[in-house]
Amino acid sequence: MSARSWAMLVLLGVIWGGSFFFARIAVSELHPLSLVLFRVAIAAIALQIYLAAAGISFRSALPYAPGLVLLAVLNNVIPFSLIFAGQTQLGAGLASVLNATTPFWTALLASQLTDDEKLSWNKVLGILLGIAGTAIMIGPGLVSGLGAPAWAKLALIGASLSYALALMVAKRLRGIPPAVVATAQLTASTAVMVPVVLTVNGFAGLFSHSVHVWAAVLGLALLSTAFAYLLYFRLVADAGATNASLVTLIVPASAILLGVLFLGERLEPIEMLGMAVIALGLVTIDGRLFDSATRGGPVKRSP
């Protein structure tokens, strides 16, 4: 990946790591399915306004409507639902590790379904190091979830597979500007979630929440969804599906670091070790440092 792609990946990891702060506040009053609806709906409205202000036509998405609806289902509706169901039985630690398997499934699918993203030794080793680093970093939180029901673990793995499949769909939408893809995906997700939420929860109490909860919802929708998906689909277009999926290795580490910086939480030695292993995995995937050491020359940096 280029330096710009790495910068986008890290920034996206920080933003999605921060989404845990917003979600932690919002779920204190909101049903999770209602939170998903507000998250995608507000983000979709914000991006529609952005497209109008930027003079970008949404019409370019219309010929790709079936693919964009499929992307919405695979990238939002199915994984959000599976993660919610699985986390009723799983701790956050094991859920994070299972979610971090997304790059592994993405690399396998990409090697079979695409011509430009074949498996290599450094990708496989780097991804495995990243998953191991996440497991080390989570530590006791991982162990405590091992006795959970098998269906709950399969739900989280299913969510990771759904994300991987979504990336395969996103690769086929490269002819559409990333901002339009993000807007169309969230608009379609909203259309799917409205009847789901009304069926499960109805209208009662849907909008009766405190100011600080609404502030968290806005942060989650505008920063961690609208802006994040603009970055995400630009990253998919620039760096490919497998590289974009690496963000799931960065999210747990960024969530812990944000807790240390803003919530006064303590960074434990085991967490630092896990982050170091994740960093080693990302360096291994990048490959340039090892190429330089092998050839005895300086590391070449892409613009």
N, C-alpha and C positions, 0 to 999 in steps of 0.2 A: 504494500500500500504506500501511497505518497504521504508526505508529512501532513498535508491538508486532511487526508482521509483519517490518519491516526488522531489528529486534533479533533475532528468531528466525532470519532468513536469515543474518545475520552470524555468530551463534553456531553455527549448523549448518555454515557454511563453515569455521569454526575447528576444530570437532570432526572433520569429515571431512578437513580438512587434516592434523590430528594422526594420522589413521589410517595415514598413510605411515610414521610412526615405528614404530607397532606392527607393521605388515606387514613393514617392513625387517628387524626382529628375528626375526619368526616364520618367514619364508620361508628363513632360514638353515638350518632343520632340517626344516620341514614342506613337503610337496608342496603347490603352490598349490590344487589341488582339495580336499585335506584341510583346508587352512586355510579355504576357503569353507564347508565342512561344519561345522567347529567354530564358525566365526563365526556362522552362522545358527542352529545348534542351541543353543548356549549362550544366545544372545540370545532365542530363542524360549522357552526354559525360564525365563529371567529375567522376561520379559514375562508369561508364564502365572502366575508367582508374584505379580507386580505386580497383575494383574487380580484374582486371588483375594484378595489383601490389601486392595485398594481396593473390593471388593464389586461389581466390574463383571462382568456375565455374558458369557461367551464365546459363549453360545447365539445372540446377536443376529447372529453372523457366519454361522451355518449356512445360512440361506436364500440367502446370497450366495456359497456355496462355489465354484461355477464361476468367478465373477468374481474371487474371491480367489486361486484357483489360477492363473488367467491372469495376475493381477498379480504373483504370485510368480515365474512363468516370465519375464515381461517385465522385471521390476524387479531380479531377482537372477540367476536361472539363466542366461538367454541373455546378458545384458551381461557378467556376471562371466566366463563362458566365452570370449566374443569378445575381451574385453580381455586375458585371459591369453594366448589364441592370438596376437593381434596384437602383444603386447609381446615375444614370442619373436623378433620381427624389428624392432620399432620401439624407438627410444629413448624415455625418459620424456617428453622435451620435446614431440615431435610427438604422442605419445599424449595429453598434457594439452591441447594445442590442439584436436585432433579431438574430445576429450571435451567441450571447452568449446563445441562447436557445438550441444549439447543444447537450449539455449534457442531457437535458431533453428528447429530442427525442431519443437520444441514449439509455438512461436508459429504456424508454418505449419499444423500439424495442428489446433491449437485454433481457428484462424480458420475452418477448414472443417468441423470436427466439433462445435463448440459454438456457442451463441448469445450467450454473455456474455464471450467473449475474442476480440474482433476485432483485426486488425492495425491499428496506428496508426504514424504517422511516427516518433514518439519511441521506440516499442518496437523497430522495425526498426533505426533508427539506433543506439540504445543497445546492442542485442545485437551488431551489427557492430563497434561500438567495443570492446565487451568481448572479443570474439574477437580483434580486432587487438591489444588490450592484452596478452592472454595470449601471443600470438605474439611480441610485442616483449619481454615479460618473460622468456620461455624463451630467446630469442636463439639462440646457437650450438647449443643442444640441439635446436632446431627444424631448423636447416640440416642437421645431421648425420643426421637421419632421413629426409630427402627422397628418398634413393635406395633406400629400403626397397621390398620387393615391393608391388604394387598390392593384393593380397589382404589384406595386413596392415593397410593403411590403410582398406580397405573394412570390415574387421572392426571397427575402432574407430568408424567412422561407423555401422556396423550397431548397435553397442552404444548409441550416442547416440540412434539412431532407436528402439531398443527402450525406452530410458528415456522418450522422448517418448510412445510408445504407452502405456507403463505409467501415465503421468500422466493420459492420457485415460480409462483404466480407473479410476484412483483417483478422478477427478472424479465418476464414476457411483456411487461407494460412499459418498457424503456422508451417507447415512442411518445409517451405522455410526459409533460413536465412534472417533476417530483411534487410540486405544490398542488397540482391538479389531482395526482394520485392520492396524496394525503387527504385532500378535501373530499374526494369522491368516496374513499374508504370510510371516513368518519360519517359522511352523510348516509351512506348505505347502512352502516352499523346502527345509526340512530333509528332508521326506518325499521330495522329488525327488532331493536330493543324496546321500542314504544309498546307494541302489543304484548311483549313478554312481561314487562313491568306492570302494565295495567291488568293483565290476567292474574299475576301473582299477588300484587299489592293493592291494586285499585288506586283511586284518586286520594283516598283518605290520608291526610298527613303528608302528602307528597312534597309540599312546599313549606311546611311549618317547621323550620329549623332556625337555630340561633345564628347570629351574625358571624361568629368565628367559624362555624361549620361551613357557611356559604363562602367565606373567604378561603377556606381550605379547598372547597370544591372548585372555585375559580382558579386557584393556583394549580390544582391537579389538571384542570381542563386546558387552561391557556398555556402554561409553561410545560408541564409534563406530558401533554398530549398534542396540542396544536403545534407548538414550536418544535417539540421533540420529533414528531412525525415528519415535519419539513426536513429536519436533519437526517432522519432515518432513511427516507426514500432517496435523498440526495446521496447518501452513503451507499445504498444499494446500487444506484446508477453508476457511481464512480468506482467502487471497490468490489462489487460483487456480493452475492448472497452469503457465502461462508464468512467473509470478513465482516459484513454487517452484523451477523449473528454473534460475533465475539463480544458484543456489548453486554450479553448476559453474564459474562465472566467478570465484568467491571462493576456491574450494578451492586452486588452484595458488598464489595469492598468500599465503594463510594458511600453507600448507606451507613456503614460503620464509621467511616471517617467524618461524615457530616454529623453524626451523633456525637462524636468526640468534639468537634469544633463548635457546635451550636447547642448541644444539650448537656454538655459537661460530662459525657460518658467517658469511661476509661478504656484506653486501647491496650488490650492484653498482649503479652508476648506471642501467644499462639496465633492471634489475629495478624500480628506483624509477619510471622513466618508464613502464614497462608497467603498474604498479599505478595510476599516476595516470590512464592512459587507461582502465583498467577502472573506476576510480571515476567518471570522467566519463561512461562508458557507463551506470553505475547511476543517476547523477543524471539523465541524459537519459531513461531509462526511467521514473523516478519522475515527472518532468515538472513538479513543483510550482515548482521554481526558475525554469524558463523561463516558466511561466504568470505568476508574480509579476513577472518582468522585463517581460513583455509588457503586463501590466495596470498596472504601476507601483505595486503594493501589496505588503504584507508576505506572506511565505510562510505559507500556512495549513497547520497540522500536524494530522493526524488523531490522535485519542486512542489 
